[in-house]
């Protein structure tokens, strides 16, 4: 593995959402990410988020088993960072909390990834993305006037969770290299979702944003920032907020509809006028007509269509891994190119390899597997044996 994070090892307890996503971000950039998955998940159904498990390796152990717990401790003793994805107190009960791991490795960065954080009245509550964004004002602001609409699980899980976790880990790792001492991170999806709402809290305070859906500059109310249906029941996204861009949009549309960016009362009528015009041609026709640097218009593409857009093709923004087309690693580096992503790791794919790397003797590896303290994927194990025989 190459990339700017080559040489960094991160051990993460397995889970869904932000943990594996953070592992993908770091693994894409060259970090050696080892995920500790439950043995019960080995050779089970394909995880719903299997694509974000690329560029990681998986060791499956039973953390409730003393021998399995010792494997996790040995992994952490040789790592730069450890990610706990359990609710508060669970890692301590399992014997893999900060008090168990940090004394063995003083430089270890121990990150705790939860929904509500390590303290507060909701700390021990279960939740999902929709719950976290509901409590920070994000969900209330998204959708038509009559009801909020969940914006996929992008804001809490991945933006406010996984990306914030990655930033926190890298920040603490940089500091640990200077100080020689690690620290504990409290990473909460609800905090990350709130951080993403920062501009809107500022705009509300400055009376630049009304705390209601579909009546503001960026929430679909403005005719110059929204989505329009075309003749073939597809859609065009318009973001022509600035006067010069809006003028170019209207020129290409061949309409004379005022900008009126500050006149909220006029937006509905202007939107109706633009909607009537967009309904006259197909999405493909409008894509050609509006193909000007200044219109701020783009076709609304489906997941199946997006990778085939000329811009993505030119920039190689998507790659194929095991037959699955998916976003390529980002951002891009001039010297330390991460290279093509490795296949997603499923639970237990690399148990034997990882145990050998941390110094577990072959006989001890066999014992761990025989007693159920660890488990190797049968599919992966068969493939390894065939490769060795060949």
N, C-alpha and C positions, 0 to 999 in steps of 0.2 A: 504494500500500500504506500502510495506517495501522497503528497499534499502538505499544506502548511502546518498541520497538526501531527505530522509523523513523529512518533516517539512518545506521544501522550497516550496513557492507558486509562480508560474509564470503565468501571464496573457498575452495572446498573441492575437493580432488581427488576424482574419482568413485570409487565402490565400492559394496559392499553393506553393509547392517546399520547400524552406529552412525553412520557419516558422514552418509548421507542422512537418517537419523532425527533427528540433531542439527540438520541443515539445516532439516528440517520444523519442529522446535520453535522455532527462531529465526525462520524465515520466517513461521510462523503469528503471531508476535508483532511482525511488521513489519520485520524485518531484510531487507536486499537480499542474498539468498544466491545466489551464482553457482557452479555446479558445473562442474568441468572434467572432461568425459567423454572416454574414448578414441574415436578416430574409427571404430574397428572396431565400436563399439556403435551407431552411427547407423543408423536405419531397420532395426534388428534385431528380435529377439523382444522382447516386452513383459517388462521386468524383473520378477522375482518380488515385489519390494518397491515396485512403481510408485506405490502410494498415498502412501508416505512422501516422495515427490519433489514433493509439492504445495508451492506458495508458494516455489519455487526457479526459477532459470533455468539453462539448460545451454548451455555453449559446448564444442564438440568440437574438440580439437587433438591433434596428434601430438607429445607431449612429447619424443620422441627426435629429432624434426626441430628443427634450430636455430631456425627461424622459429617453430615451435610453442612451443618452450621460451621464446622471447622474449615470446610472447603471455602465458604464465603469469606471467612476471616483471613485465610491464606491469600485469596485473591485480592482482598482489600489491602493487605500488607505490602503488596507489590504494585499497587495502582497509584495513580495521581489523584483520582477522584472516585467517589462512590455515590450512587444515587439511590435513595430510599423512596419508594413510591407508595408506601403504606400510610394509613391514617395514623395520627399521633399516638405514640405509645406502642404500636404493634412491633416495630423493629426492636425496641427494648425487650419486649416479651419473647421475641424470637432469638435474642442474644446477638443481634447484629446492629445495635444502636451505636451512636457516637462513642459512648463509654466503653463499648466492646472493641471497636475498630480503631479509633484514633490513637489510643496509647501505643498500639503496635506500629503505627505509622504516623509520626508527628506532622508530616507534611501533607497528610491526606485532607483533601477538600471533601467534606461530607454534605451533600445537598439533599434536602428533604422536600420532595415534590408532592404537594397535596392540593386539594380543592380550596379549602378555607383557611389554611395556615395552621401553625402549631398552637395558637391560642385563640381566645375569643369564644363566644357562646356557640358558634357553629363548628368549632374545630373538629369535633368527633362525628359530624354529620356526613352522610354519603351525599354525593351530588354528581351532576354532569354539566357540560358546557352551558346548557340552557339555564341552569340554576344560577351559575356564577354571573353570567351576563345579565340575568334578570335583576340581580342585586346591585349592579353598578350603573344602571341607567342605559346600558347598551341595547338590550332587547326592546325596551320601551320606545327607543328612537327609530327602530327599523321596521318598515312595512307601511302599508296604506293606513289611512286615518282610522279605520274601524277596528284594526287589530294588529298586534305585533307579529312579525314573521321571523322564525329562527333562521339566522344566516349560516346554515350548516354548523359544524362544530369547529369553526375556524378561529373565533375570537378568544374563547376561554381555553380550550384544549391545546391548540397549536400555536396561536400568536401569543396569548397571555400565559400559556403554560410551557410548551416545549421550547419556544424561542427565548422566553425569559430565562428558562433553566439553562440554556446554552450560554447566554450572555453572562449569567451569574457564575457558572462554572469557569468560563474562560477568565473572567475578572479575578476570581479567587485563585485560580491557578497562576496567573501572572504575579499576584501579590505573594503567594507562597514561595515562588521562586526567588523573590527578593528577601523575604523575611525568614524563610526556612520553616515556617509554621503554617499548617492548614487551619481551616475554620469551618464552622457549620453554617449552611445556608438554609433559610426558611423561604422556600419558593412556593407561592400560592397562586393558583389560577385566578382566583378572584382579585388578587392584587394586580396581576398582569392585565386582566381585562379592564380594570379601572385605569391603569396606566395608558392603555390604548385609547381611552376616552378623554385624555387630557385636553385636547383642543376644544372639545365641546363644553367642558366645564368652564373653560376660559371664555368661550363665546356667550354662554348663558349669563355669566357674571357681567359681561360687557354689553348686555342687551343686544347681542348680535345673533342670538339663536333662541327661538321660542321652544319651550319644553313640551312640544306636542308633535306628533308624527305628521309627516307629509305637509308641512307648512314652512319648510326652511330651504335654504340654498342647496344643500347636498342630500336631501332625503327624498328626492323625486317630485317635490312640489313645483320647483322652478322649471319652466319650459325649456330652458337652455341646459339643463342637467337632468337627464332622465332617459327612459327607454321608450321607443316607439315601435308599434307593430307595423309590419310591411304587408304588401298585397298577398304574399304567400304564407302569412301567419308566422313569419320569423320576426326578428327584432333588430333594431339598430340602437346602439348606446350613444348618447350625445352628452358631451361634457364641455360645451362651448361657453364657459362662464365669462371669459374676458371679452370686451366689446369687439376687438379685432378678430377674434376667432368666431364669434357669433356672426359678425358681418360676412365672413367667408362662408360660413355654413349657409346663411340665407341666400348668398349669391349662387351657390351650387344647387340649392333647393329651388331657386327661382321663386322666392317668396319675399314679401315685404311685411315681416312681423317684427314689431319693436322689441328691443332687448329688455327694457324696463326692469333692470336687475334689482332695483330697490322698491319697485311698486308691486308688492305681493298680491294686491287685489286684481292686477291685470294678468297674472300668470295663468290662471285657469283658461281664459279666453285664448291666450297666445298658444297654450299647449294644445287646445282643440284645433287651432289653425294648422299647427305643425303636424299634428296627428293625421289630419285629413290629407295633407300632402304626402306624408310617408306611406299612407295606405294606397297610394296610386301606383307604386312600383314594388318589385320584389326586393328582397334583401340583397341579392347579387347585383341587381341593377343599381341600387343605391350605393353599394360598396364601390362600384366603378365610378359613379358620379361624384361621390364624396371623397375620392382618393386624392386629397389635397393636404399638404402639410399643415394647413391652418384650420381645418374644419372641426377637429377634435371629435370625430365620429368613428365608430368601429362596429363591425357586425358582432352580434351576441352569439358566440359559438358554443356548441355543446362540448362535453368532455371528449366525445369521439371526433369532433371536427377540429378542435384547437391545435393538436399537434401537426396538422397538415397545412396550417396557415403559412404563407410564404415567409413571413418574418421569422417565425419559429424555425422553419426549415433552414433559412439562411444563417441563423445564429446557433443552430443545433441545440435548441432549447429543450428538446425531448430526446430521450434515448430509449432503446429497447433492452430490457433485461428479462431473460427467460421467456421471451415472447410477449411481455407486457410493456406497452409504451407508457412511459412515465417521465415526469420532469427530470432534467439533468441536474447534477450537482451545481449549486450556486453559493456564493458568488464565484467569479472567475479570477484566476491569479496568473500573472505574467510569467512567473518562474516555477511555482510549485503546483503544477496542474494535478488535481487529484486523480485524473484518469477515469476510465469507464467504471461505473458502479459494479460491485460484486453482487451476487445473488442474495436475496433475502435469506436470513437464517431463521429456521424454524426451531422450536424448542428441542434442545438436546442434540442439535446437529454436530456440535464441536466438543462434546463433553470429554471424550478421550483425549483429544488434542490439548485442550486447555488444562486438564488435570496433569498431563505430562509436562506442560510448560511451567507450571508452578512447583514442580519438583515432586509430584506424587509418584512413587515407585510403581512399576507395572503391576506387581502383585497387589499393592494397595488399591490401585485403580480397579482391578478385578473384584476385590472385596467390596468396594463401594458400590459397584454395579450389582453384584450378587445380593447384597443386603438391602438394596433399594434406597440407599442414601444418595445415589446418583443414578442417572439413566442416560443412555446414549440412544439417539434416534435409530431405529432399525433400518430405515430407508438409507440414511446417511452412512450407517455402519456397513451395510451391504455394498454401497458404492465404494467406500474406502477399501474394503477387502478385495473387490474386483480390480480396482486400480493397482493394488499391491501385487495381485496375482499376475496381472498383465505385464 
